[in-house]
Amino acid sequence: MKYLLLGASLRGLGDVANTVVSEGHDLVLFDQEATIEPPAGSGTVTVVEPPWSLGYLSGVDRVVTSPWFSAIRPPLSDAIDEGIDVVTEAGFGLEHLTIDYAAVTGTNGKTTVTEVATEMLSASGVRAIAAGNIGTPVSGLRDDDADVAVLELSSYQLLFMGAFKPKAAALLNIAQDHLDWHGSVEAYVAAKAAIFAGMDEDAVLAYNVDDPVVVEVVTSAPCLLVPCSGTSLPDGGNGVERGDIVIDGHRYATNTTDPSFRFDLVAAATVALVLGATPSGVASVLESFTQGAHRRQMIAVVDGVTFVDDSKATNPHATVAAAGAFTDVILLAGGQNKDLDLSILTDLPSVHTLIAFGEAGPQIASAASHEVIVAKTLADAVAIATGIATRGDTVLLAPGCASFDEFTSYAHRGDAFASLVRRLEAGTA
């Protein structure tokens, strides 16, 4: 059998290459940017150089792809057009894994739910590992690494997952994102829905009952559906009641009042209990929960103005949720657009001033029916916000866009914001 690896130097693909050659298959390696070191093995290994050529598909039986390659552009679109079997790195990895696993996807909240569910399992004495978009690449997992795995999976990975049968899954929300990769909203929604396509009637799907797109999508799910909410207790499901989180009839205390994070906790607990978590393990994590870095993280209060970093908000849906958690907001939004409709950022009830920065700044301003301040860089946006903020305001970095016009990642952008704020704090002191 002849395999082609797209993005052979990228995360997880090295594990795939080693497995392919160890099984005696022929292997073709392609990467757009990096130099590739061929693995040793019994099969024939060929490295092909960019630019991409359709001829590289000659004789190929299967393509294993990195999520960085878009389904609507060559080389991946060429493989699809040729009718060649395509599987993602994660899908390939699952073919070589026999332990039980849960899968988590959604436009926002995937990392939080994956991490929290893994913590709940570990607190219950279950050997659990987080993998996929965080932690270990799925293709790097081995059966003796853990008893169960919790996988964070993006729409890129889900589109070509192959034989995919999670014991439990969580579908958190669906809003416009990554249209530059999928090509349409319909294709993006279909990719998210693939999370339950291989599940059977014994598997459990936790879904967001407050998200109308999710509610419509799960009507075709063949598994047991558990409605989840961060604001109420849905019939037959899990949620929030009188300030407590309620899971399978058990009440748990939590220290967060943020509806988005409460929903994440509900979904995580629902999934973790299916994989073997105990009520006591769930309780210990719920009681000690704190949100991760760059997720509505308060950086400082300077002269009565609160500065909050939600650089992880890389799409408009996440920005709306972030802004709704505060009042009297000066919103810093912008960066690199992913072919999304940014007009939703311009009319948020809690936002009294919008500062649009970066590559998408002028686009955001042009979509608004009111005045928007345009800044060239994040540093400029922070300086402007500082000049106009008054006591009681919240200066919120929730960009609604990718970071790659000015920064290497959302974390880099959040760190830069925090550095600017702390410099301001030090100057004030």
C-alpha positions, 0 to 999 in steps of 0.5 A, spaced: 500 500 500 502 506 498 501 512 503 502 520 502 503 524 508 501 531 507 505 536 512 510 531 513 514 535 518 507 538 522 505 535 529 503 528 529 505 526 522 512 524 524 508 518 528 504 517 522 510 516 518 514 511 523 507 507 523 506 506 516 514 504 514 514 499 520 508 496 517 512 495 511 508 500 506 511 505 501 511 512 503 511 519 500 512 525 504 510 532 502 511 538 506 510 546 503 515 549 507 520 544 512 525 540 510 523 532 511 527 527 515 525 520 512 524 515 517 527 508 516 523 502 515 522 496 510 517 500 505 520 505 500 520 512 502 520 518 497 520 525 499 517 530 494 519 537 493 514 543 493 511 546 489 505 541 489 504 537 483 498 533 481 503 527 479 505 526 486 498 522 487 500 517 482 499 510 485 497 513 492 492 509 495 491 513 501 492 520 504 494 522 511 493 529 512 495 535 517 489 539 519 493 545 516 491 543 509 484 546 507 479 541 504 478 546 498 485 547 496 490 543 493 493 538 494 488 536 499 482 538 494 486 534 488 486 527 492 479 528 494 477 529 486 481 523 485 477 519 489 483 517 494 481 515 501 483 521 505 484 520 513 487 525 518 492 524 523 487 523 528 483 518 524 489 514 523 491 514 530 485 512 532 485 506 528 491 503 532 488 505 539 483 500 542 482 504 549 476 507 550 475 515 548 471 521 548 471 526 543 470 534 544 468 539 539 465 546 538 466 552 535 469 555 542 470 551 549 473 545 546 480 546 550 476 547 557 472 541 556 477 537 554 482 539 560 476 539 565 474 532 563 481 529 564 482 532 570 475 529 573 477 522 571 484 523 574 481 525 580 477 519 580 483 514 580 482 513 572 488 513 568 486 519 563 490 523 558 488 529 554 490 528 546 488 531 539 489 539 539 492 539 546 497 534 549 499 528 545 497 528 538 492 522 537 497 518 532 502 518 538 498 515 543 499 508 545 494 503 549 499 503 555 499 510 555 492 511 559 486 507 560 482 512 557 483 518 552 479 525 552 480 528 545 479 535 543 478 535 535 477 541 530 472 541 524 479 540 520 480 533 524 473 531 524 472 531 516 476 525 515 476 521 521 475 514 518 473 509 523 471 513 529 467 511 535 467 515 541 464 512 547 462 519 549 462 526 546 460 533 547 458 538 541 459 544 545 456 550 540 456 551 532 457 558 530 461 561 523 468 559 524 474 557 519 470 558 513 477 560 509 478 552 510 471 549 509 469 554 504 462 554 506 458 554 513 454 548 511 461 544 510 463 547 517 457 544 520 457 538 517 464 537 519 462 538 526 456 533 526 461 528 524 463 527 531 457 523 532 456 519 525 460 513 528 456 513 535 452 507 536 445 507 541 450 505 547 454 512 546 452 518 549 452 525 546 452 531 551 450 537 547 448 544 548 441 545 548 441 553 548 445 553 541 439 552 536 444 550 530 446 544 535 439 542 537 438 542 529 444 538 528 443 532 533 436 530 531 440 525 526 445 523 532 444 515 533 446 515 540 443 517 547 442 524 547 443 528 553 441 536 553 446 540 557 445 548 559 450 553 563 443 557 565 438 552 567 436 544 568 433 542 561 428 536 562 432 529 562 439 533 562 444 536 566 445 543 567 444 549 573 439 550 578 439 555 584 447 556 583 449 549 583 451 544 577 446 538 577 449 532 573 445 525 573 441 528 579 447 529 583 448 537 586 455 540 585 458 546 588 462 551 583 466 557 584 464 560 577 458 564 575 460 565 568 454 561 564 459 559 558 464 556 563 458 553 567 456 550 561 463 547 559 463 544 566 456 541 565 459 538 559 465 535 561 462 532 567 457 529 563 462 526 558 467 524 564 462 520 568 461 516 562 468 514 561 468 512 569 469 518 573 466 518 580 461 523 583 467 525 588 472 526 583 467 530 579 466 534 585 473 536 587 474 539 580 468 543 580 469 546 586 477 548 584 475 550 577 479 556 574 479 558 567 485 557 563 490 562 561 487 567 555 480 566 557 477 572 560 483 572 565 483 578 569 490 582 568 490 588 573 485 593 575 488 600 574 485 606 577 479 603 577 479 600 570 479 592 569 483 589 564 481 582 561 485 578 556 480 573 552 485 572 546 483 565 546 476 568 543 478 567 535 471 568 532 465 572 533 461 567 537 467 567 542 467 575 543 459 575 544 460 570 549 466 574 552 463 581 552 456 578 555 460 576 561 461 584 563 458 591 563 461 597 561 466 594 556 471 597 551 472 592 546 479 591 543 477 586 537 481 585 530 487 581 528 486 577 521 479 575 519 478 568 517 472 570 512 467 571 517 462 576 518 465 581 523 458 585 523 456 582 529 462 585 533 459 592 532 453 592 536 454 588 543 449 591 548 455 591 554 460 595 549 460 602 549 466 603 545 469 599 540 476 599 538 478 595 532 485 593 531 490 590 526 488 587 519 481 586 520 480 593 523 478 597 517 473 591 515 470 591 522 469 599 522 466 599 515 461 594 518 458 598 523 453 603 523 456 607 529 463 610 530 468 605 531 476 607 533 481 604 528 488 602 531 493 599 527 496 595 532 494 592 539 499 596 542 495 602 539 489 599 541 491 599 548 494 606 549 487 609 546 483 604 551 487 607 556 486 614 554 478 614 554 477 609 560 474 611 566 473 608 573 468 602 572 470 600 565 472 593 563 478 593 557 476 587 554 481 583 549 476 579 545 479 579 538 474 575 534 479 574 529 486 570 528 492 573 531 497 571 525 497 578 522 501 581 528 502 575 532 504 567 532 498 565 536 493 567 540 497 566 546 503 570 544 497 576 543 495 575 550 502 575 553 503 581 549 496 584 552 498 582 559 505 585 558 502 592 556 497 592 561 503 591 567 507 596 564 501 601 565 500 598 572 507 599 574 507 606 571 501 608 575 504 605 581 
